[in-house]
Amino acid sequence: MNSNLSRDTFEDLFTAIVSIDNIDDCYDFFDDLCTIQELKAIAQRFHVARMLRAKKVYSEIVKETGASTATISRVNRSLLYGCGGYDKLLDREQENAQD
């Protein structure tokens, strides 16, 4: 786990998130938790990560997602040097698509 995230601070939140068992409850929880702009930013980063893993170039990612090059660079750094969180979820997404 990344040392920037204190287990004490985030444990309850993350436990609540992993307990969500359907998409409607997920929508409801995140609609209550985040502003629409926060959710759009998170969704955009995930989309950027997916495109980077597909070897898309920055200009193509900017055009499709509207993300800034700074955001793309940040996501790319996380993919290259982060904790592997994007990779775990993108791998899972790919596995589920194959089922």
Backbone as CSV, one residue per row, in Angstrom:
resi,resn,N_x,N_y,N_z,CA_x,CA_y,CA_z,C_x,C_y,C_z
1,MET,0.842,-1.185,0.000,0.000,0.000,0.000,0.876,1.233,0.000
2,ASN,0.469,2.243,-0.721,1.184,3.497,-0.824,1.266,4.154,0.549
3,SER,2.459,4.594,0.914,2.648,5.218,2.224,1.931,6.562,2.333
4,ASN,1.490,7.138,1.205,0.741,8.393,1.242,-0.676,8.194,1.766
5,LEU,-1.144,6.964,1.761,-2.487,6.671,2.232,-2.412,5.972,3.583
6,SER,-2.749,6.693,4.622,-2.737,6.118,5.968,-3.900,5.147,6.116
7,ARG,-3.595,3.954,6.543,-4.628,2.928,6.721,-5.722,3.421,7.668
8,ASP,-5.357,4.114,8.728,-6.346,4.607,9.686,-7.325,5.581,9.036
9,THR,-6.842,6.407,8.151,-7.665,7.442,7.542,-8.649,6.875,6.529
10,PHE,-8.257,5.868,5.787,-9.029,5.408,4.651,-9.715,4.050,4.822
11,GLU,-9.394,3.331,5.860,-9.897,1.960,6.042,-11.418,1.871,5.964
12,ASP,-12.121,2.718,6.678,-13.583,2.654,6.683,-14.160,2.938,5.299
13,LEU,-13.622,3.943,4.633,-14.098,4.282,3.294,-13.874,3.142,2.322
14,PHE,-12.663,2.597,2.293,-12.350,1.525,1.345,-13.142,0.252,1.656
15,THR,-13.351,-0.025,2.922,-14.166,-1.176,3.304,-15.599,-0.993,2.807
16,ALA,-16.114,0.213,2.937,-17.468,0.492,2.442,-17.534,0.313,0.924
17,ILE,-16.518,0.789,0.213,-16.518,0.686,-1.245,-16.483,-0.769,-1.695
18,VAL,-15.631,-1.579,-1.092,-15.553,-2.979,-1.534,-16.792,-3.776,-1.128
19,SER,-17.616,-3.243,-0.237,-18.840,-3.943,0.144,-19.987,-3.679,-0.831
20,ILE,-19.826,-2.725,-1.733,-20.881,-2.424,-2.709,-21.029,-3.618,-3.637
21,ASP,-22.267,-4.102,-3.779,-22.440,-5.336,-4.552,-23.247,-5.184,-5.829
22,ASN,-23.670,-3.956,-6.159,-24.350,-3.776,-7.442,-24.136,-2.353,-7.955
23,ILE,-24.356,-2.192,-9.238,-24.055,-0.926,-9.892,-24.958,0.201,-9.405
24,ASP,-26.218,-0.083,-9.103,-27.119,0.967,-8.623,-26.666,1.519,-7.274
25,ASP,-26.264,0.631,-6.361,-25.751,1.087,-5.066,-24.455,1.868,-5.242
26,CYS,-23.653,1.454,-6.208,-22.402,2.157,-6.491,-22.689,3.584,-6.966
27,TYR,-23.615,3.719,-7.913,-24.019,5.048,-8.380,-24.504,5.903,-7.223
28,ASP,-25.380,5.337,-6.386,-25.949,6.091,-5.269,-24.870,6.553,-4.295
29,PHE,-23.964,5.640,-3.956,-22.915,5.974,-2.999,-22.014,7.090,-3.537
30,PHE,-21.538,6.924,-4.770,-20.620,7.920,-5.308,-21.321,9.233,-5.641
31,ASP,-22.604,9.186,-5.947,-23.365,10.416,-6.157,-23.467,11.206,-4.854
32,ASP,-23.626,10.492,-3.744,-23.658,11.155,-2.441,-22.267,11.619,-2.001
33,LEU,-21.256,10.839,-2.304,-19.900,11.082,-1.820,-19.187,12.206,-2.568
34,CYS,-19.335,12.239,-3.882,-18.528,13.133,-4.728,-19.392,14.116,-5.490
35,THR,-18.773,15.226,-5.867,-19.439,16.137,-6.794,-19.359,15.539,-8.189
36,ILE,-20.166,16.029,-9.099,-20.127,15.531,-10.462,-18.751,15.793,-11.084
37,GLN,-18.131,16.913,-10.752,-16.801,17.225,-11.294,-15.754,16.244,-10.777
38,GLU,-15.843,15.876,-9.498,-14.911,14.895,-8.945,-15.082,13.547,-9.628
39,LEU,-16.323,13.132,-9.822,-16.577,11.855,-10.493,-16.104,11.874,-11.938
40,LYS,-16.332,12.998,-12.624,-15.866,13.116,-14.009,-14.342,13.017,-14.069
41,ALA,-13.651,13.647,-13.122,-12.186,13.602,-13.099,-11.686,12.178,-12.854
42,ILE,-12.306,11.474,-11.941,-11.909,10.091,-11.654,-12.166,9.201,-12.871
43,ALA,-13.349,9.333,-13.465,-13.688,8.531,-14.643,-12.740,8.843,-15.798
44,GLN,-12.407,10.122,-15.947,-11.483,10.525,-17.011,-10.113,9.886,-16.814
45,ARG,-9.612,9.893,-15.599,-8.308,9.284,-15.327,-8.314,7.787,-15.640
46,PHE,-9.399,7.124,-15.294,-9.488,5.694,-15.581,-9.514,5.454,-17.089
47,HIS,-10.236,6.289,-17.813,-10.282,6.190,-19.277,-8.891,6.442,-19.866
48,VAL,-8.188,7.437,-19.338,-6.817,7.731,-19.778,-5.918,6.528,-19.528
49,ALA,-6.029,5.917,-18.371,-5.209,4.732,-18.051,-5.477,3.613,-19.046
50,ARG,-6.736,3.401,-19.367,-7.098,2.366,-20.337,-6.462,2.663,-21.695
51,MET,-6.505,3.911,-22.112,-5.938,4.289,-23.413,-4.416,4.192,-23.413
52,LEU,-3.788,4.581,-22.320,-2.331,4.461,-22.228,-1.905,3.001,-22.306
53,ARG,-2.636,2.144,-21.639,-2.311,0.712,-21.711,-2.505,0.150,-23.110
54,ALA,-3.387,0.778,-23.878,-3.616,0.365,-25.261,-2.608,1.031,-26.206
55,LYS,-1.610,1.710,-25.616,-0.518,2.343,-26.375,-0.984,3.502,-27.251
56,LYS,-2.043,4.187,-26.826,-2.491,5.382,-27.537,-1.538,6.529,-27.227
57,VAL,-1.352,7.431,-28.175,-0.462,8.581,-27.986,-1.219,9.715,-27.300
58,TYR,-0.464,10.604,-26.668,-1.059,11.695,-25.899,-2.065,12.490,-26.719
59,SER,-1.722,12.843,-27.953,-2.622,13.675,-28.760,-3.968,12.984,-28.984
60,GLU,-3.949,11.696,-29.170,-5.184,10.929,-29.350,-5.992,10.897,-28.050
61,ILE,-5.290,10.754,-26.924,-5.959,10.716,-25.616,-6.590,12.067,-25.307
62,VAL,-5.855,13.153,-25.583,-6.395,14.503,-25.360,-7.666,14.689,-26.175
63,LYS,-7.600,14.297,-27.441,-8.746,14.479,-28.342,-9.961,13.692,-27.877
64,GLU,-9.765,12.444,-27.465,-10.891,11.592,-27.083,-11.438,11.910,-25.696
65,THR,-10.559,12.232,-24.745,-10.998,12.376,-23.352,-11.123,13.819,-22.885
66,GLY,-10.415,14.731,-23.542,-10.379,16.112,-23.066,-9.430,16.308,-21.898
67,ALA,-8.700,15.272,-21.531,-7.744,15.368,-20.417,-6.567,16.250,-20.820
68,SER,-6.021,16.948,-19.856,-4.828,17.751,-20.115,-3.616,16.831,-20.208
69,THR,-2.560,17.329,-20.819,-1.336,16.524,-20.896,-0.762,16.297,-19.496
70,ALA,-1.006,17.239,-18.574,-0.546,17.053,-17.189,-1.269,15.869,-16.540
71,THR,-2.573,15.748,-16.772,-3.327,14.622,-16.235,-2.853,13.318,-16.856
72,ILE,-2.644,13.335,-18.154,-2.168,12.134,-18.841,-0.807,11.720,-18.296
73,SER,0.083,12.687,-18.103,1.406,12.391,-17.544,1.298,11.814,-16.146
74,ARG,0.403,12.353,-15.345,0.206,11.871,-13.968,-0.276,10.424,-13.970
75,VAL,-1.235,10.129,-14.831,-1.743,8.762,-14.924,-0.648,7.830,-15.440
76,ASN,0.103,8.297,-16.419,1.195,7.488,-16.966,2.241,7.173,-15.898
77,ARG,2.565,8.162,-15.073,3.508,7.936,-13.966,2.975,6.878,-13.009
78,SER,1.678,6.953,-12.729,1.076,5.952,-11.848,1.131,4.562,-12.462
79,LEU,0.888,4.481,-13.759,0.978,3.186,-14.442,2.396,2.635,-14.390
80,LEU,3.374,3.505,-14.557,4.768,3.063,-14.603,5.377,2.824,-13.222
81,TYR,5.066,3.691,-12.268,5.776,3.669,-10.982,4.868,3.589,-9.761
82,GLY,3.573,3.460,-9.981,2.624,3.453,-8.867,2.516,2.090,-8.202
83,CYS,1.441,1.907,-7.491,1.199,0.680,-6.723,0.548,-0.428,-7.544
84,GLY,0.221,-0.151,-8.790,-0.402,-1.160,-9.640,-1.917,-1.183,-9.566
85,GLY,-2.506,-0.176,-8.959,-3.963,-0.140,-8.814,-4.696,-0.095,-10.141
86,TYR,-4.255,0.777,-11.043,-4.885,0.829,-12.369,-4.764,-0.530,-13.048
87,ASP,-3.565,-1.090,-13.031,-3.337,-2.363,-13.719,-4.237,-3.468,-13.178
88,LYS,-4.383,-3.534,-11.864,-5.229,-4.576,-11.270,-6.661,-4.472,-11.784
89,LEU,-7.208,-3.258,-11.779,-8.594,-3.100,-12.210,-8.750,-3.252,-13.713
90,LEU,-7.784,-2.762,-14.482,-7.859,-2.925,-15.930,-7.691,-4.383,-16.339
91,ASP,-6.824,-5.116,-15.645,-6.682,-6.554,-15.903,-7.989,-7.277,-15.587
92,ARG,-8.596,-6.934,-14.458,-9.861,-7.538,-14.058,-10.962,-7.232,-15.068
93,GLU,-10.977,-5.989,-15.524,-11.954,-5.572,-16.536,-11.781,-6.407,-17.812
94,GLN,-10.541,-6.608,-18.212,-10.248,-7.380,-19.414,-10.642,-8.849,-19.229
95,GLU,-10.357,-9.408,-18.067,-10.744,-10.790,-17.770,-12.252,-10.963,-17.807
96,ASN,-12.973,-10.007,-17.228,-14.443,-10.076,-17.200,-15.032,-9.947,-18.607
97,ALA,-14.373,-9.199,-19.468,-14.837,-9.044,-20.852,-14.679,-10.328,-21.637
98,GLN,-13.722,-11.148,-21.236,-13.452,-12.411,-21.938,-14.392,-13.523,-21.486
99,ASP,-15.007,-13.355,-20.317,-15.903,-14.406,-19.777,-17.216,-14.451,-20.519
